[in-house]
Amino acid sequence: MAINRRQFIKRSAGAVSVSLVLPRFWMSNVARGQGIAADPSRKIFVVIQLAGGNDGLNTVVPYTDSHYQSLRPVIGFTDTELKDENGNSTILGSDPFALNPAMGELKSLYDAHKVAIVLGAGYLNPNLSHFFSMDIWQTANTSGAGSGWLGKYADQKLLGKSGLSAVSIGSALPKTFYADKVVIPNISPAGGTDPFALYAYQTDPSAAGVRDKNNQLNTFKATNSRSFPADSFIGALAKAGFDAEEGAAQLRAAVAAYTPGATYPTNNTPSATAVSFASALKMVAQIITTIPDANLFYVQLGAFDHHSQEIGTNTDNFTDRTKGQHAVLLKALSLGVKTFYDDLTAHGLADNVVMMTWSEFGRRPNENASKGTDHGTASPMFVIGNPVQGGLFGQQPSLTDLDSAGNIKYKVDFRSTYATILDKWLGADSQSILGAKYDNLGFLV
């Protein structure tokens, strides 16, 4: 069966490098190192995925609930343990909750009313498969089918914009960014002194020296800038490839002039995970501070699937809550977010940014025999930034009224968080994107 050009492009997208179909990114949109003047109308949104199923009950701790203590006699926190590494309390004021002791930096932002915590976020008839549930959260559809919820937003709002209007930083493009009308790039961090090194035309690795690499690049440019018949598919593909290479080079030149406004963790301190996550956020900061229309970002922090030894394995028989697997990840989140926030503050852009965390599910309320937690259901979400009205939103699920599988029942549809951000921050019609009307949770005015 014959197919048209648009169908061919769509079907071939999975086999063609993203950079080859990326719209051109024009140098006129680059700050060229001088920084970007504050623009009150600029709305930047950063999604942070906590992949693997974050343990919500040990993230936002209902420490006054006796049922929490009985369900988690070993891995649960008592009130005397809820202090960060500097000895400061992580209890949330007069509310019966506290943040994990590893989250001291995020607690400081909460105290400054810059963190909204959405309790009990989930959906009806939850799926406990990592992949299926991730699809549900990323498409905002309980079937897990269709484009990503932010991909639908991009189709409405980003069509015709710069190729860097939305960017994912990570190993692969998340389904959240799958779209029908635009192509959103994923940049894999290269590490080292040039984290954007992989966002470039990749020459043959066997090429001997800079001269051979330049010859390959010049040949690519010459081949793809030739004249082609009008409306030919190969001509369109060649132009896209040429423009993508030019745009990638412009981006690398722009971000090279960035100067961080805060000190990001290095040398595996406090952990290699913290350095890696903070480095991804630093890349986001580099783009935000040099590309005026770059406003949508996605980063991931993984390995939250803690079926065993969640809180540590030292000689105190799992009682070291500051060194366990979960604490390492939450410290990475807390430190990375706070450093990123401080960096944007120094650049005068903190008023323009909202961050949101999500995880595909929480964990079961009871600890298991391996001193870990198994796949559960609802979990808290964090929405962070100067524009946020801080505090607790939603409702904490009961630890006595559990479902038939022994899991907590969600209290807030996660899509209400999405809807609030779409309507109140991104200036979109949430119903057209999410397919239904969801409550405004009130954390954005």
Number of C-alpha atoms within 10 A of each C-alpha: 2 6 9 8 14 10 11 12 16 11 12 11 14 9 8 11 12 18 25 19 24 23 24 23 23 17 16 10 17 23 20 20 16 12 18 17 12 14 12 9 7 17 18 22 22 22 19 22 21 23 18 21 30 31 29 26 26 26 20 23 25 25 22 15 13 11 16 22 17 13 16 20 14 16 23 21 23 14 15 7 16 22 19 18 12 8 11 13 19 27 21 17 11 7 11 13 22 26 26 28 28 27 25 24 19 25 25 16 20 23 14 12 17 21 27 24 21 24 23 26 30 25 22 13 11 18 18 18 15 16 12 17 22 25 23 23 24 26 25 24 19 17 11 18 13 18 21 26 26 24 27 23 23 23 18 16 14 22 15 11 16 19 25 29 24 26 23 25 21 18 12 11 19 21 20 22 28 22 20 14 15 22 24 26 23 21 23 18 19 13 13 9 8 13 17 21 18 14 21 17 20 12 14 11 8 8 13 9 9 9 10 14 18 13 13 17 17 12 12 17 18 11 13 20 16 10 10 14 9 8 9 11 16 13 17 17 15 22 23 20 25 23 23 24 24 18 24 24 18 19 25 18 16 22 23 15 16 20 14 18 17 17 11 20 20 14 8 11 12 14 15 15 19 24 20 19 23 26 22 25 25 23 20 22 23 22 25 27 28 23 27 21 20 24 22 24 23 24 23 20 23 15 14 20 22 21 16 17 19 24 25 23 17 12 8 8 12 17 17 15 23 18 17 17 20 26 22 22 23 25 24 26 24 21 24 25 23 22 21 25 26 19 23 23 17 13 20 17 23 19 19 21 23 24 21 21 19 24 27 29 30 30 27 22 26 24 21 17 10 11 21 24 25 18 22 26 30 33 31 30 23 18 26 27 23 20 20 21 18 23 18 19 18 19 14 23 19 16 18 12 11 14 12 7 8 15 22 24 24 26 20 26 17 23 23 21 23 23 24 21 24 21 15 17 20 20 12 17 15 23 13 12 22 22 11 10 14 18 13 17 16 16 23 17 10
